[in-house]
C-alpha cells in the first residue's frame, strides 16, 4: 500500500520535471546543442550540403583554412575593426556616463537620447548610414574643412573600414554608457568624498578612485563590445557589402559565402569554428586581464 | 559595501560655488552637443523622407516646407509590402515572447527550486551556451529547420526563437526566483496547491519585473534579427521588416526618397516601443549585458 503511494508520488514528481523543464530543454537540445555538435562534425567532412554522401577528411579543412589568404585577410580586418570600434565606443560611453553620473540637468533625456541609436538594428542600421555617408558627410566636410569626411565612401578599403567603425561606435556607445552609468551610480559617495578631503584633484579621483571601483563594468563592457564586433554580420552586408572588391569583408560574411553561396558546408563549418575559437580566446584573455584589476568595495 | 553608513557629509555640503556652476554648464553644453551629433542621423532620415528627391539634393537640412509630400511613404509602403512585413514581424515578436517566457520562466523556476545534480548540470550547459555565437551552429541550423518543417512558417520561426532565448531567459529568471521568499510557496504546496498552480499564481507575479526585462531584451532582438530569420524564412509573403528592407535596397531601381520613407517606417515601431517602455529597455540594457 505504502509502496504504491510512494511510487505514485515519485511518478508525479517526475511528471513535474517533465512539465516544467521538458519543453524548454527539448527545444534547447534540438535547435541549439544538436546543430552546434553537427557543425563540429561537419568541419571534419567534405560535405557540400547537397549530396547525401560525404567523406570524413580529418583535419584537412582546418589545414586548408590555414592557407586561405582571403579568410585571414577578413580575420585581420575583423580584428582591426574590433580593436578600434571597442576603444571608441567604450571611451565615448564612459565619458558620457561619467559626466551624467554627476549633478547635471536633462539627465534622463540625455540618457535615453544617447541610447536611442541602439534600437536601430540589423540591416537597417547600415542602410541609414549609407545615406548619412553619401549625403551628410560631404556637407560636414565643407563645414569643418576636413576633406577626409567628404571622400567617396565605400570606394576604398580604408574608407569602408572607417565607415564600419564609425557606425558601430554610433550604435553601441550609448549602450556602453548605460552599463557604465549603472556601475558609477553604485559607487558610494564616501570614497570620492574621502579623496576630495585628502586633496585629490578631479583627474586623480577619476583614475585612482573611480576607474578601479568600476572595473567590473569595464570588464563587462569590453567583453560585450569585443564579442559583438567579432561576430558582426548585419552591419557588414548592409553598409559595405564587402565593397570594394571584398576588401571590407568580415569573417562571418566570408563564412556565409563559403557555406551557402559556394556550397562548401564542411569547409565553411571549419571556418566558423575557428572564428568561434578566436572569439573565445580573445574574450577569455580580456576578462582574465581586466577582472584581475577588480577591487572590492 | 557600506550602504548603512549615515550620510552626514554629502558632497553638496561643499557648496555650490560659481566655479562649480560653470563646470556644470560647460559639461551640459558639451553633452548636449554630443547628443545633437548622435541624433542628427535620425533627423536627416525623417525630415528628408517627406521631400521629393530634388529637394533632398538641394538642401539636406531644410524642413519639407512647400514641397512636403507623403508620396515617398505610399511608395515605400507598397514596395516593401509594409503591411504584411509589419504583421509578420509583430506576430513573430509576440509569439516568440509569449512562448519564450512561458517555457523559460517555468524552467528557470524549477531549476532554482530543485537543486540537484541533474538541474545543476542542465543549468550549467544552458549558461555555457550563452557564450556560443550563432555562427557556431548556423550552417546545420539552416538545414535542420528545413527538415523539421520549421522553415517558411511564422510559428516555426517563433519556435526557433524560443530555443535561442532559453539561455538568456532562463538565466535571468532563475536569478529572479532566488530573490522570492520560499515560505509562501511551501505553505501553498502543503495546502495541496499543485506545483503548476503554485508557480503561476504565487511565484510568477513576484518575478514580473524580471519577466518584463526579459521581454524587452527579447523584443528588440526578435524584431531586429536578420541573420537567423533570413535562414528560416525565404518565402516572399513571410518577409519580416528586416528582410524586406534588405531586398528593397538590393533592387535595381533604387531611389533614396522612397528608401528614406521605408527606413522611417521601419524605425518608427521600435521608436514608439522605446518611448513607451523606456524604463524597462534601459533596465534591460544593463541586465541583459550578461548575454555575450
Interface residues (C-beta under 8 A of the other chain):
Chain A: X16 X17 X19 X20 X21 X23 X24 X25 X27 X28 X30 X31 X32 X33 X34 X35 X36 X38 X39 X42 X49 X92 X96 X99 X100 X102 X103 X104 X105 X106 X110 X111 X112 X113 X114 X115 X116 X117 X118 X119 X120 X121 X122 X123 X124 X127 X128 X129 X130 X131 X132 X135 X136 X139 X170 X173 X174 X175 X178 X179 X182 X188 X189 X190 X192 X193 X196 X220 X221 X223 X224 X227 X231 X233 X234 X237 X238 X252 X255 X259 X260 X265 X268 X269 X272 X273 X275 X276 X279 X280 X283 X297
Chain B: X1 X2 X3 X5 X7 X9 X10 X11 X14 X24 X27 X28 X30 X31 X32 X34 X35 X38 X39 X40 X41 X42 X44 X45 X48 X56 X60 X61 X103 X104 X106 X107 X109 X110 X111 X114 X119 X122 X125 X126 X129 X131 X132 X133 X134 X135 X136 X137 X138 X139 X140 X141 X142 X143 X144 X145 X148 X159 X160 X162 X163 X164 X166 X167 X170 X195 X196 X199 X220 X223 X224 X225 X226 X227 X241 X242 X245 X246 X249 X256 X259 X260 X263 X266 X267 X270 X271 X273 X274 X278 X281 X282 X285 X286 X289 X290 X292
